[in-house]
Amino acid sequence: MADRLTQLQVCLDQLIEQFNATINYVNMNAEPAKLDTDPNSVTNIAAQAPLPGHADQKETNEVKPDFDTTINELSSDIIIKSRQISMLIDGLPGIGVPPSEQLQLIESLVEELRKVEKERLAKIAKKDALLKWTEELIVDVANGITQTRKQ
């Protein structure tokens, strides 16, 4: 499992993708808004004109899902992701902890890291000693086999 900051970054990336997808959906599927109160004005007629290269929905007989339902689902996804981000932020170490306690925690973690590093170096030394012993044992066995074959 990734650390909290990596999880937070992934969630933020996902939230941005959700925002982008929602805006794209609204741009592609929302009914154009009236720009003024006169329905026959040039600006409202221009807003109702089909875009070049886009087929009219009525001509293609395409059935679009209910716009409001889809917007509600997309909004719910954004809200859930925002709450997940808030929970990750609340779980970060140091939130609500005074700086003196944070420094004390860092010092204890540094000391623990030093102990673990000493243990690691001791294990490496033990491994090297066992490796050397094993190599010597293999050489002794090989020499013994050679001696028995010479006789």
N, CA, C and O atoms as a GROMACS GRO file, in nm:
protein
  604
    1MET      N    1   0.084  -0.118   0.000
    1MET     CA    2   0.000   0.000   0.000
    1MET      C    3   0.089   0.124   0.000
    1MET      O    4   0.191   0.128   0.068
    2ALA      N    5   0.050   0.222  -0.074
    2ALA     CA    6   0.126   0.345  -0.087
    2ALA      C    7   0.111   0.431   0.039
    2ALA      O    8   0.016   0.416   0.116
    3ASP      N    9   0.206   0.520   0.059
    3ASP     CA   10   0.198   0.610   0.173
    3ASP      C   11   0.083   0.710   0.154
    3ASP      O   12   0.027   0.721   0.045
    4ARG      N   13   0.050   0.781   0.260
    4ARG     CA   14  -0.066   0.871   0.257
    4ARG      C   15  -0.051   0.984   0.155
    4ARG      O   16  -0.149   1.021   0.089
    5LEU      N   17   0.069   1.037   0.142
    5LEU     CA   18   0.087   1.147   0.046
    5LEU      C   19   0.068   1.098  -0.098
    5LEU      O   20   0.012   1.170  -0.181
    6THR      N   21   0.114   0.977  -0.126
    6THR     CA   22   0.093   0.922  -0.260
    6THR      C   23  -0.055   0.897  -0.284
    6THR      O   24  -0.107   0.926  -0.391
    7GLN      N   25  -0.124   0.843  -0.183
    7GLN     CA   26  -0.269   0.822  -0.194
    7GLN      C   27  -0.340   0.955  -0.217
    7GLN      O   28  -0.432   0.964  -0.297
    8LEU      N   29  -0.296   1.057  -0.145
    8LEU     CA   30  -0.357   1.189  -0.159
    8LEU      C   31  -0.335   1.243  -0.301
    8LEU      O   32  -0.427   1.299  -0.360
    9GLN      N   33  -0.215   1.226  -0.355
    9GLN     CA   34  -0.187   1.272  -0.491
    9GLN      C   35  -0.272   1.197  -0.593
    9GLN      O   36  -0.323   1.258  -0.687
   10VAL      N   37  -0.287   1.066  -0.575
   10VAL     CA   38  -0.370   0.986  -0.667
   10VAL      C   39  -0.515   1.034  -0.661
   10VAL      O   40  -0.580   1.049  -0.764
   11CYS      N   41  -0.564   1.057  -0.539
   11CYS     CA   42  -0.703   1.104  -0.524
   11CYS      C   43  -0.722   1.242  -0.588
   11CYS      O   44  -0.825   1.266  -0.652
   12LEU      N   45  -0.626   1.330  -0.571
   12LEU     CA   46  -0.637   1.462  -0.633
   12LEU      C   47  -0.637   1.451  -0.786
   12LEU      O   48  -0.713   1.520  -0.854
   13ASP      N   49  -0.553   1.364  -0.839
   13ASP     CA   50  -0.552   1.341  -0.984
   13ASP      C   51  -0.687   1.288  -1.031
   13ASP      O   52  -0.739   1.332  -1.134
   14GLN      N   53  -0.744   1.194  -0.955
   14GLN     CA   54  -0.875   1.139  -0.990
   14GLN      C   55  -0.983   1.246  -0.982
   14GLN      O   56  -1.073   1.250  -1.067
   15LEU      N   57  -0.976   1.333  -0.882
   15LEU     CA   58  -1.074   1.440  -0.868
   15LEU      C   59  -1.066   1.535  -0.987
   15LEU      O   60  -1.169   1.578  -1.039
   16ILE      N   61  -0.945   1.567  -1.030
   16ILE     CA   62  -0.930   1.654  -1.147
   16ILE      C   63  -0.989   1.588  -1.271
   16ILE      O   64  -1.056   1.654  -1.351
   17GLU      N   65  -0.965   1.458  -1.286
   17GLU     CA   66  -1.023   1.386  -1.400
   17GLU      C   67  -1.176   1.387  -1.393
   17GLU      O   68  -1.243   1.402  -1.496
   18GLN      N   69  -1.231   1.372  -1.273
   18GLN     CA   70  -1.377   1.376  -1.257
   18GLN      C   71  -1.433   1.513  -1.291
   18GLN      O   72  -1.536   1.524  -1.357
   19PHE      N   73  -1.365   1.619  -1.244
   19PHE     CA   74  -1.407   1.755  -1.280
   19PHE      C   75  -1.405   1.773  -1.431
   19PHE      O   76  -1.500   1.826  -1.489
   20ASN      N   77  -1.297   1.730  -1.493
   20ASN     CA   78  -1.282   1.745  -1.637
   20ASN      C   79  -1.392   1.668  -1.711
   20ASN      O   80  -1.451   1.720  -1.806
   21ALA      N   81  -1.418   1.544  -1.669
   21ALA     CA   82  -1.522   1.463  -1.734
   21ALA      C   83  -1.659   1.527  -1.716
   21ALA      O   84  -1.741   1.525  -1.809
   22THR      N   85  -1.686   1.583  -1.599
   22THR     CA   86  -1.815   1.645  -1.572
   22THR      C   87  -1.834   1.770  -1.658
   22THR      O   88  -1.940   1.791  -1.717
   23ILE      N   89  -1.732   1.852  -1.665
   23ILE     CA   90  -1.740   1.973  -1.747
   23ILE      C   91  -1.759   1.936  -1.894
   23ILE      O   92  -1.839   1.999  -1.964
   24ASN      N   93  -1.686   1.836  -1.940
   24ASN     CA   94  -1.700   1.791  -2.078
   24ASN      C   95  -1.841   1.740  -2.104
   24ASN      O   96  -1.900   1.770  -2.208
   25TYR      N   97  -1.897   1.664  -2.009
   25TYR     CA   98  -2.033   1.612  -2.026
   25TYR      C   99  -2.134   1.727  -2.034
   25TYR      O  100  -2.223   1.726  -2.119
   26VAL      N  101  -2.119   1.825  -1.945
   26VAL     CA  102  -2.211   1.940  -1.946
   26VAL      C  103  -2.198   2.016  -2.078
   26VAL      O  104  -2.298   2.054  -2.138
   27ASN      N  105  -2.075   2.039  -2.124
   27ASN     CA  106  -2.055   2.111  -2.250
   27ASN      C  107  -2.118   2.037  -2.368
   27ASN      O  108  -2.171   2.101  -2.459
   28MET      N  109  -2.112   1.906  -2.368
   28MET     CA  110  -2.161   1.829  -2.481
   28MET      C  111  -2.311   1.803  -2.476
   28MET      O  112  -2.373   1.784  -2.580
   29ASN      N  113  -2.371   1.801  -2.356
   29ASN     CA  114  -2.508   1.753  -2.344
   29ASN      C  115  -2.609   1.852  -2.287
   29ASN      O  116  -2.730   1.827  -2.294
   30ALA      N  117  -2.564   1.962  -2.232
   30ALA     CA  118  -2.658   2.058  -2.173
   30ALA      C  119  -2.731   2.135  -2.282
   30ALA      O  120  -2.676   2.161  -2.389
   31GLU      N  121  -2.852   2.170  -2.253
   31GLU     CA  122  -2.929   2.256  -2.344
   31GLU      C  123  -2.867   2.394  -2.342
   31GLU      O  124  -2.827   2.442  -2.235
   32PRO      N  125  -2.857   2.459  -2.455
   32PRO     CA  126  -2.800   2.595  -2.455
   32PRO      C  127  -2.886   2.691  -2.373
   32PRO      O  128  -3.009   2.683  -2.375
   33ALA      N  129  -2.822   2.780  -2.304
   33ALA     CA  130  -2.892   2.878  -2.223
   33ALA      C  131  -2.932   2.997  -2.310
   33ALA      O  132  -2.860   3.034  -2.403
   34LYS      N  133  -3.045   3.056  -2.278
   34LYS     CA  134  -3.088   3.178  -2.347
   34LYS      C  135  -2.996   3.292  -2.305
   34LYS      O  136  -2.968   3.310  -2.186
   35LEU      N  137  -2.950   3.368  -2.401
   35LEU     CA  138  -2.859   3.477  -2.371
   35LEU      C  139  -2.932   3.606  -2.338
   35LEU      O  140  -2.875   3.694  -2.274
   36ASP      N  141  -3.056   3.618  -2.383
   36ASP     CA  142  -3.139   3.732  -2.343
   36ASP      C  143  -3.286   3.686  -2.343
   36ASP      O  144  -3.315   3.570  -2.375
   37THR      N  145  -3.374   3.774  -2.308
   37THR     CA  146  -3.515   3.735  -2.291
   37THR      C  147  -3.590   3.716  -2.422
   37THR      O  148  -3.695   3.651  -2.423
   38ASP      N  149  -3.541   3.772  -2.530
   38ASP     CA  150  -3.610   3.760  -2.659
   38ASP      C  151  -3.569   3.629  -2.727
   38ASP      O  152  -3.453   3.614  -2.766
   39PRO      N  153  -3.663   3.533  -2.742
   39PRO     CA  154  -3.627   3.404  -2.802
   39PRO      C  155  -3.590   3.416  -2.950
   39PRO      O  156  -3.526   3.325  -3.003
   40ASN      N  157  -3.629   3.525  -3.017
   40ASN     CA  158  -3.598   3.542  -3.159
   40ASN      C  159  -3.477   3.631  -3.183
   40ASN      O  160  -3.452   3.671  -3.297
   41SER      N  161  -3.403   3.662  -3.078
   41SER     CA  162  -3.286   3.747  -3.096
   41SER      C  163  -3.176   3.670  -3.170
   41SER      O  164  -3.174   3.547  -3.169
   42VAL      N  165  -3.087   3.743  -3.232
   42VAL     CA  166  -2.978   3.683  -3.309
   42VAL      C  167  -2.890   3.595  -3.220
   42VAL      O  168  -2.847   3.488  -3.262
   43THR      N  169  -2.863   3.641  -3.098
   43THR     CA  170  -2.775   3.564  -3.009
   43THR      C  171  -2.840   3.432  -2.968
   43THR      O  172  -2.772   3.330  -2.960
   44ASN      N  173  -2.970   3.433  -2.941
   44ASN     CA  174  -3.038   3.309  -2.904
   44ASN      C  175  -3.050   3.214  -3.023
   44ASN      O  176  -3.038   3.093  -3.006
   45ILE      N  177  -3.073   3.267  -3.141
   45ILE     CA  178  -3.078   3.183  -3.261
   45ILE      C  179  -2.941   3.122  -3.288
   45ILE      O  180  -2.931   3.004  -3.324
   46ALA      N  181  -2.835   3.201  -3.270
   46ALA     CA  182  -2.699   3.149  -3.290
   46ALA      C  183  -2.666   3.042  -3.188
   46ALA      O  184  -2.598   2.944  -3.219
   47ALA      N  185  -2.713   3.060  -3.065
   47ALA     CA  186  -2.687   2.961  -2.961
   47ALA      C  187  -2.757   2.829  -2.990
   47ALA      O  188  -2.708   2.723  -2.951
   48GLN      N  189  -2.870   2.834  -3.059
   48GLN     CA  190  -2.948   2.714  -3.091
   48GLN      C  191  -2.897   2.645  -3.217
   48GLN      O  192  -2.936   2.532  -3.245
   49ALA      N  193  -2.811   2.710  -3.294
   49ALA     CA  194  -2.763   2.654  -3.420
   49ALA      C  195  -2.676   2.532  -3.393
   49ALA      O  196  -2.598   2.532  -3.298
   50PRO      N  197  -2.688   2.430  -3.477
   50PRO     CA  198  -2.602   2.312  -3.458
   50PRO      C  199  -2.457   2.347  -3.489
   50PRO      O  200  -2.428   2.430  -3.575
   51LEU      N  201  -2.366   2.281  -3.417
   51LEU     CA  202  -2.224   2.303  -3.438
   51LEU      C  203  -2.180   2.232  -3.566
   51LEU      O  204  -2.233   2.126  -3.599
   52PRO      N  205  -2.086   2.290  -3.638
   52PRO     CA  206  -2.038   2.223  -3.759
   52PRO      C  207  -1.973   2.089  -3.723
   52PRO      O  208  -1.896   2.080  -3.628
   53GLY      N  209  -2.004   1.989  -3.800
   53GLY     CA  210  -1.945   1.858  -3.777
   53GLY      C  211  -2.018   1.775  -3.674
   53GLY      O  212  -1.981   1.660  -3.651
   54HIS      N  213  -2.122   1.829  -3.611
   54HIS     CA  214  -2.199   1.755  -3.512
   54HIS      C  215  -2.336   1.726  -3.571
   54HIS      O  216  -2.405   1.817  -3.619
   55ALA      N  217  -2.375   1.601  -3.568
   55ALA     CA  218  -2.507   1.564  -3.618
   55ALA      C  219  -2.611   1.604  -3.516
   55ALA      O  220  -2.585   1.601  -3.395
   56ASP      N  221  -2.727   1.640  -3.563
   56ASP     CA  222  -2.836   1.677  -3.474
   56ASP      C  223  -2.890   1.552  -3.407
   56ASP      O  224  -2.900   1.447  -3.471
   57GLN      N  225  -2.925   1.561  -3.280
   57GLN     CA  226  -2.973   1.445  -3.204
   57GLN      C  227  -3.099   1.387  -3.266
   57GLN      O  228  -3.116   1.265  -3.268
   58LYS      N  229  -3.186   1.470  -3.316
   58LYS     CA  230  -3.311   1.422  -3.374
   58LYS      C  231  -3.286   1.341  -3.501
   58LYS      O  232  -3.360   1.246  -3.530
   59GLU      N  233  -3.184   1.377  -3.575
   59GLU     CA  234  -3.155   1.307  -3.700
   59GLU      C  235  -3.094   1.169  -3.675
   59GLU      O  236  -3.119   1.077  -3.753
   60THR      N  237  -3.015   1.154  -3.569
   60THR     CA  238  -2.948   1.027  -3.545
   60THR      C  239  -3.032   0.930  -3.463
   60THR      O  240  -2.996   0.813  -3.451
   61ASN      N  241  -3.144   0.976  -3.407
   61ASN     CA  242  -3.229   0.894  -3.321
   61ASN      C  243  -3.151   0.838  -3.202
   61ASN      O  244  -3.184   0.732  -3.149
   62GLU      N  245  -3.048   0.911  -3.161
   62GLU     CA  246  -2.968   0.868  -3.047
   62GLU      C  247  -3.045   0.896  -2.919
   62GLU      O  248  -3.104   1.003  -2.903
   63VAL      N  249  -3.045   0.800  -2.827
   63VAL     CA  250  -3.114   0.818  -2.701
   63VAL      C  251  -3.009   0.852  -2.596
   63VAL      O  252  -2.924   0.770  -2.562
   64LYS      N  253  -3.017   0.977  -2.544
   64LYS     CA  254  -2.924   1.019  -2.440
   64LYS      C  255  -2.985   0.986  -2.304
   64LYS      O  256  -3.106   0.995  -2.286
   65PRO      N  257  -2.901   0.949  -2.209
   65PRO     CA  258  -2.954   0.926  -2.074
   65PRO      C  259  -3.005   1.057  -2.016
   65PRO      O  260  -2.970   1.166  -2.063
   66ASP      N  261  -3.086   1.045  -1.916
   66ASP     CA  262  -3.143   1.163  -1.852
   66ASP      C  263  -3.030   1.252  -1.800
   66ASP      O  264  -2.948   1.209  -1.720
   67PHE      N  265  -3.028   1.376  -1.846
   67PHE     CA  266  -2.920   1.470  -1.814
   67PHE      C  267  -2.910   1.493  -1.663
   67PHE      O  268  -2.800   1.488  -1.607
   68ASP      N  269  -3.023   1.518  -1.598
   68ASP     CA  270  -3.021   1.546  -1.454
   68ASP      C  271  -2.970   1.427  -1.374
   68ASP      O  272  -2.895   1.444  -1.278
   69THR      N  273  -3.009   1.307  -1.412
   69THR     CA  274  -2.964   1.188  -1.341
   69THR      C  275  -2.813   1.172  -1.355
   69THR      O  276  -2.743   1.143  -1.257
   70THR      N  277  -2.764   1.192  -1.475
   70THR     CA  278  -2.620   1.179  -1.497
   70THR      C  279  -2.543   1.286  -1.421
   70THR      O  280  -2.438   1.257  -1.362
   71ILE      N  281  -2.593   1.408  -1.421
   71ILE     CA  282  -2.527   1.516  -1.346
   71ILE      C  283  -2.526   1.484  -1.197
   71ILE      O  284  -2.426   1.509  -1.129
   72ASN      N  285  -2.635   1.430  -1.146
   72ASN     CA  286  -2.639   1.391  -1.004
   72ASN      C  287  -2.536   1.283  -0.973
   72ASN      O  288  -2.470   1.288  -0.869
   73GLU      N  289  -2.522   1.186  -1.063
   73GLU     CA  290  -2.423   1.080  -1.041
   73GLU      C  291  -2.281   1.137  -1.045
   73GLU      O  292  -2.198   1.104  -0.961
   74LEU      N  293  -2.255   1.221  -1.143
   74LEU     CA  294  -2.121   1.282  -1.153
   74LEU      C  295  -2.091   1.369  -1.031
   74LEU      O  296  -1.980   1.368  -0.979
   75SER      N  297  -2.191   1.443  -0.986
   75SER     CA  298  -2.174   1.528  -0.867
   75SER      C  299  -2.149   1.443  -0.743
   75SER      O  300  -2.065   1.477  -0.660
   76SER      N  301  -2.223   1.333  -0.731
   76SER     CA  302  -2.203   1.243  -0.617
   76SER      C  303  -2.062   1.186  -0.616
   76SER      O  304  -1.998   1.177  -0.511
   77ASP      N  305  -2.012   1.148  -0.734
   77ASP     CA  306  -1.875   1.097  -0.743
   77ASP      C  307  -1.773   1.201  -0.698
   77ASP      O  308  -1.677   1.168  -0.629
   78ILE      N  309  -1.795   1.326  -0.738
   78ILE     CA  310  -1.704   1.433  -0.697
   78ILE      C  311  -1.710   1.455  -0.546
   78ILE      O  312  -1.607   1.475  -0.482
   79ILE      N  313  -1.830   1.451  -0.490
   79ILE     CA  314  -1.845   1.470  -0.345
   79ILE      C  315  -1.777   1.356  -0.269
   79ILE      O  316  -1.708   1.380  -0.170
   80ILE      N  317  -1.796   1.233  -0.315
   80ILE     CA  318  -1.734   1.118  -0.248
   80ILE      C  319  -1.582   1.129  -0.254
   80ILE      O  320  -1.514   1.105  -0.155
   81LYS      N  321  -1.529   1.166  -0.370
   81LYS     CA  322  -1.384   1.179  -0.384
   81LYS      C  323  -1.332   1.293  -0.296
   81LYS      O  324  -1.224   1.281  -0.238
   82SER      N  325  -1.408   1.402  -0.285
   82SER     CA  326  -1.368   1.514  -0.198
   82SER      C  327  -1.364   1.471  -0.052
   82SER      O  328  -1.274   1.509   0.022
   83ARG      N  329  -1.462   1.392  -0.011
   83ARG     CA  330  -1.463   1.341   0.128
   83ARG      C  331  -1.346   1.247   0.152
   83ARG      O  332  -1.283   1.251   0.258
   84GLN      N  333  -1.315   1.163   0.054
   84GLN     CA  334  -1.201   1.074   0.066
   84GLN      C  335  -1.072   1.155   0.082
   84GLN      O  336  -0.987   1.119   0.163
   85ILE      N  337  -1.059   1.262   0.007
   85ILE     CA  338  -0.941   1.348   0.018
   85ILE      C  339  -0.936   1.413   0.157
   85ILE      O  340  -0.830   1.421   0.218
   86SER      N  341  -1.051   1.458   0.206
   86SER     CA  342  -1.055   1.519   0.340
   86SER      C  343  -1.012   1.418   0.446
   86SER      O  344  -0.940   1.452   0.540
   87MET      N  345  -1.057   1.294   0.432
   87MET     CA  346  -1.019   1.190   0.529
   87MET      C  347  -0.868   1.164   0.524
   87MET      O  348  -0.804   1.146   0.627
   88LEU      N  349  -0.812   1.162   0.403
   88LEU     CA  350  -0.668   1.142   0.393
   88LEU      C  351  -0.591   1.258   0.455
   88LEU      O  352  -0.490   1.238   0.524
   89ILE      N  353  -0.639   1.379   0.432
   89ILE     CA  354  -0.573   1.496   0.491
   89ILE      C  355  -0.582   1.492   0.643
   89ILE      O  356  -0.484   1.521   0.712
   90ASP      N  357  -0.699   1.456   0.695
   90ASP     CA  358  -0.716   1.448   0.841
   90ASP      C  359  -0.627   1.341   0.902
   90ASP      O  360  -0.588   1.351   1.018
   91GLY      N  361  -0.594   1.238   0.823
   91GLY     CA  362  -0.511   1.129   0.874
   91GLY      C  363  -0.362   1.154   0.862
   91GLY      O  364  -0.282   1.072   0.906
   92LEU      N  365  -0.324   1.267   0.802
   92LEU     CA  366  -0.182   1.296   0.790
   92LEU      C  367  -0.122   1.323   0.927
   92LEU      O  368  -0.185   1.387   1.012
   93PRO      N  369  -0.002   1.275   0.949
   93PRO     CA  370   0.061   1.302   1.080
   93PRO      C  371   0.091   1.450   1.093
   93PRO      O  372   0.129   1.516   0.997
   94GLY      N  373   0.074   1.500   1.213
   94GLY     CA  374   0.106   1.639   1.238
   94GLY      C  375  -0.014   1.731   1.238
   94GLY      O  376  -0.004   1.845   1.284
   95ILE      N  377  -0.128   1.684   1.188
   95ILE     CA  378  -0.247   1.768   1.190
   95ILE      C  379  -0.296   1.777   1.335
   95ILE      O  380  -0.328   1.676   1.397
   96GLY      N  381  -0.300   1.896   1.387
   96GLY     CA  382  -0.347   1.918   1.523
   96GLY      C  383  -0.243   1.886   1.630
   96GLY      O  384  -0.276   1.880   1.748
   97VAL      N  385  -0.118   1.865   1.589
   97VAL     CA  386  -0.011   1.834   1.685
   97VAL      C  387   0.084   1.952   1.688
   97VAL      O  388   0.128   2.000   1.583
   98PRO      N  389   0.117   2.000   1.808
   98PRO     CA  390   0.207   2.114   1.818
   98PRO      C  391   0.347   2.081   1.763
   98PRO      O  392   0.388   1.965   1.765
   99PRO      N  393   0.418   2.182   1.714
   99PRO     CA  394   0.552   2.159   1.657
   99PRO      C  395   0.648   2.090   1.753
   99PRO      O  396   0.730   2.009   1.709
  100SER      N  397   0.640   2.120   1.882
  100SER     CA  398   0.732   2.057   1.977
  100SER      C  399   0.710   1.906   1.982
  100SER      O  400   0.806   1.829   1.988
  101GLU      N  401   0.585   1.862   1.978
  101GLU     CA  402   0.555   1.718   1.977
  101GLU      C  403   0.600   1.655   1.846
  101GLU      O  404   0.646   1.541   1.844
  102GLN      N  405   0.585   1.728   1.736
  102GLN     CA  406   0.629   1.676   1.607
  102GLN      C  407   0.780   1.655   1.607
  102GLN      O  408   0.829   1.553   1.558
  103LEU      N  409   0.854   1.752   1.662
  103LEU     CA  410   1.000   1.739   1.669
  103LEU      C  411   1.040   1.623   1.759
  103LEU      O  412   1.134   1.550   1.729
  104GLN      N  413   0.968   1.606   1.869
  104GLN     CA  414   0.996   1.494   1.960
  104GLN      C  415   0.972   1.361   1.889
  104GLN      O  416   1.051   1.268   1.904
  105LEU      N  417   0.864   1.353   1.813
  105LEU     CA  418   0.834   1.232   1.738
  105LEU      C  419   0.943   1.204   1.633
  105LEU      O  420   0.985   1.090   1.615
  106ILE      N  421   0.987   1.309   1.566
  106ILE     CA  422   1.093   1.294   1.465
  106ILE      C  423   1.221   1.243   1.531
  106ILE      O  424   1.288   1.156   1.477
  107GLU      N  425   1.256   1.298   1.648
  107GLU     CA  426   1.376   1.254   1.719
  107GLU      C  427   1.366   1.108   1.759
  107GLU      O  428   1.463   1.034   1.747
  108SER      N  429   1.251   1.066   1.807
  108SER     CA  430   1.234   0.925   1.845
  108SER      C  431   1.242   0.834   1.723
  108SER      O  432   1.296   0.724   1.730
  109LEU      N  433   1.188   0.880   1.610
  109LEU     CA  434   1.195   0.801   1.487
  109LEU      C  435   1.339   0.793   1.436
  109LEU      O  436   1.380   0.690   1.383
  110VAL      N  437   1.415   0.901   1.450
  110VAL     CA  438   1.556   0.900   1.410
  110VAL      C  439   1.633   0.801   1.495
  110VAL      O  440   1.716   0.726   1.444
  111GLU      N  441   1.607   0.800   1.625
  111GLU     CA  442   1.676   0.707   1.715
  111GLU      C  443   1.638   0.562   1.680
  111GLU      O  444   1.724   0.474   1.680
  112GLU      N  445   1.513   0.539   1.652
  112GLU     CA  446   1.469   0.404   1.613
  112GLU      C  447   1.536   0.363   1.481
  112GLU      O  448   1.576   0.248   1.465
  113LEU      N  449   1.548   0.458   1.389
  113LEU     CA  450   1.614   0.429   1.261
  113LEU      C  451   1.761   0.394   1.283
  113LEU      O  452   1.814   0.305   1.216
  114ARG      N  453   1.828   0.462   1.376
  114ARG     CA  454   1.968   0.431   1.406
  114ARG      C  455   1.982   0.289   1.460
  114ARG      O  456   2.073   0.216   1.422
  115LYS      N  457   1.890   0.250   1.550
  115LYS     CA  458   1.893   0.114   1.605
  115LYS      C  459   1.872   0.010   1.495
  115LYS      O  460   1.942  -0.091   1.490
  116VAL      N  461   1.777   0.035   1.410
  116VAL     CA  462   1.748  -0.058   1.301
  116VAL      C  463   1.868  -0.067   1.207
  116VAL      O  464   1.900  -0.175   1.157
  117GLU      N  465   1.934   0.045   1.181
  117GLU     CA  466   2.051   0.045   1.094
  117GLU      C  467   2.164  -0.036   1.156
  117GLU      O  468   2.234  -0.108   1.086
  118LYS      N  469   2.183  -0.025   1.289
  118LYS     CA  470   2.285  -0.106   1.357
  118LYS      C  471   2.252  -0.253   1.344
  118LYS      O  472   2.341  -0.335   1.318
  119GLU      N  473   2.125  -0.288   1.363
  119GLU     CA  474   2.083  -0.428   1.347
  119GLU      C  475   2.107  -0.476   1.204
  119GLU      O  476   2.151  -0.589   1.183
  120ARG      N  477   2.078  -0.392   1.108
  120ARG     CA  478   2.098  -0.428   0.968
  120ARG      C  479   2.246  -0.455   0.940
  120ARG      O  480   2.280  -0.554   0.875
  121LEU      N  481   2.333  -0.366   0.989
  121LEU     CA  482   2.476  -0.386   0.969
  121LEU      C  483   2.526  -0.512   1.038
  121LEU      O  484   2.611  -0.582   0.984
  122ALA      N  485   2.473  -0.542   1.157
  122ALA     CA  486   2.510  -0.665   1.227
  122ALA      C  487   2.466  -0.788   1.147
  122ALA      O  488   2.540  -0.886   1.138
  123LYS      N  489   2.347  -0.783   1.091
  123LYS     CA  490   2.297  -0.895   1.009
  123LYS      C  491   2.382  -0.912   0.883
  123LYS      O  492   2.409  -1.024   0.841
  124ILE      N  493   2.424  -0.801   0.824
  124ILE     CA  494   2.510  -0.810   0.705
  124ILE      C  495   2.644  -0.873   0.742
  124ILE      O  496   2.697  -0.956   0.668
  125ALA      N  497   2.699  -0.833   0.857
  125ALA     CA  498   2.827  -0.892   0.901
  125ALA      C  499   2.810  -1.040   0.927
  125ALA      O  500   2.897  -1.120   0.891
  126LYS      N  501   2.699  -1.080   0.989
  126LYS     CA  502   2.673  -1.222   1.015
  126LYS      C  503   2.658  -1.298   0.884
  126LYS      O  504   2.708  -1.409   0.869
  127LYS      N  505   2.588  -1.238   0.788
  127LYS     CA  506   2.570  -1.300   0.656
  127LYS      C  507   2.705  -1.321   0.589
  127LYS      O  508   2.731  -1.427   0.533
  128ASP      N  509   2.792  -1.218   0.595
  128ASP     CA  510   2.923  -1.228   0.533
  128ASP      C  511   3.007  -1.338   0.599
  128ASP      O  512   3.078  -1.412   0.532
  129ALA      N  513   2.997  -1.348   0.733
  129ALA     CA  514   3.071  -1.453   0.804
  129ALA      C  515   3.019  -1.591   0.766
  129ALA      O  516   3.098  -1.682   0.744
  130LEU      N  517   2.889  -1.606   0.757
  130LEU     CA  518   2.832  -1.735   0.716
  130LEU      C  519   2.869  -1.768   0.572
  130LEU      O  520   2.895  -1.884   0.540
  131LEU      N  521   2.871  -1.669   0.486
  131LEU     CA  522   2.909  -1.690   0.348
  131LEU      C  523   3.055  -1.736   0.339
  131LEU      O  524   3.086  -1.829   0.265
  132LYS      N  525   3.143  -1.672   0.416
  132LYS     CA  526   3.284  -1.711   0.416
  132LYS      C  527   3.299  -1.852   0.470
  132LYS      O  528   3.374  -1.931   0.414
  133TRP      N  529   3.230  -1.885   0.579
  133TRP     CA  530   3.234  -2.020   0.637
  133TRP      C  531   3.186  -2.124   0.536
  133TRP      O  532   3.246  -2.230   0.522
  134THR      N  533   3.076  -2.091   0.464
  134THR     CA  534   3.022  -2.183   0.363
  134THR      C  535   3.122  -2.203   0.249
  134THR      O  536   3.140  -2.315   0.202
  135GLU      N  537   3.186  -2.095   0.206
  135GLU     CA  538   3.287  -2.107   0.099
  135GLU      C  539   3.403  -2.194   0.145
  135GLU      O  540   3.451  -2.278   0.068
  136GLU      N  541   3.448  -2.174   0.269
  136GLU     CA  542   3.558  -2.256   0.322
  136GLU      C  543   3.515  -2.402   0.332
  136GLU      O  544   3.594  -2.492   0.302
  137LEU      N  545   3.392  -2.426   0.372
  137LEU     CA  546   3.341  -2.563   0.382
  137LEU      C  547   3.337  -2.628   0.244
  137LEU      O  548   3.373  -2.745   0.231
  138ILE      N  549   3.294  -2.557   0.145
  138ILE     CA  550   3.288  -2.610   0.008
  138ILE      C  551   3.429  -2.642  -0.041
  138ILE      O  552   3.451  -2.747  -0.103
  139VAL      N  553   3.525  -2.552  -0.014
  139VAL     CA  554   3.664  -2.577  -0.054
  139VAL      C  555   3.718  -2.700   0.017
  139VAL      O  556   3.784  -2.783  -0.046
  140ASP      N  557   3.690  -2.714   0.147
  140ASP     CA  558   3.737  -2.831   0.223
  140ASP      C  559   3.677  -2.960   0.167
  140ASP      O  560   3.748  -3.060   0.154
  141VAL      N  561   3.549  -2.958   0.135
  141VAL     CA  562   3.484  -3.077   0.080
  141VAL      C  563   3.544  -3.110  -0.057
  141VAL      O  564   3.573  -3.226  -0.087
  142ALA      N  565   3.561  -3.007  -0.139
  142ALA     CA  566   3.620  -3.030  -0.271
  142ALA      C  567   3.761  -3.085  -0.260
  142ALA      O  568   3.799  -3.174  -0.335
  143ASN      N  569   3.840  -3.033  -0.166
  143ASN     CA  570   3.977  -3.083  -0.145
  143ASN      C  571   3.974  -3.227  -0.096
  143ASN      O  572   4.056  -3.309  -0.137
  144GLY      N  573   3.879  -3.258  -0.007
  144GLY     CA  574   3.866  -3.395   0.043
  144GLY      C  575   3.831  -3.492  -0.068
  144GLY      O  576   3.884  -3.603  -0.074
  145ILE      N  577   3.741  -3.451  -0.156
  145ILE     CA  578   3.703  -3.537  -0.268
  145ILE      C  579   3.823  -3.557  -0.360
  145ILE      O  580   3.846  -3.667  -0.410
  146THR      N  581   3.899  -3.451  -0.383
  146THR     CA  582   4.017  -3.459  -0.469
  146THR      C  583   4.120  -3.554  -0.408
  146THR      O  584   4.180  -3.634  -0.479
  147GLN      N  585   4.140  -3.543  -0.277
  147GLN     CA  586   4.238  -3.630  -0.208
  147GLN      C  587   4.197  -3.776  -0.217
  147GLN      O  588   4.283  -3.862  -0.238
  148THR      N  589   4.069  -3.807  -0.202
  148THR     CA  590   4.024  -3.945  -0.207
  148THR      C  591   4.036  -4.002  -0.346
  148THR      O  592   4.057  -4.123  -0.361
  149ARG      N  593   4.025  -3.922  -0.447
  149ARG     CA  594   4.035  -3.972  -0.585
  149ARG      C  595   4.182  -3.993  -0.625
  149ARG      O  596   4.211  -4.075  -0.712
  150LYS      N  597   4.272  -3.920  -0.561
  150LYS     CA  598   4.414  -3.936  -0.592
  150LYS      C  599   4.467  -4.069  -0.537
  150LYS      O  600   4.560  -4.126  -0.593
  151GLN      N  601   4.410  -4.116  -0.431
  151GLN     CA  602   4.460  -4.238  -0.366
  151GLN      C  603   4.421  -4.361  -0.436
  151GLN      O  604   4.456  -4.470  -0.392
   0.00000   0.00000   0.00000
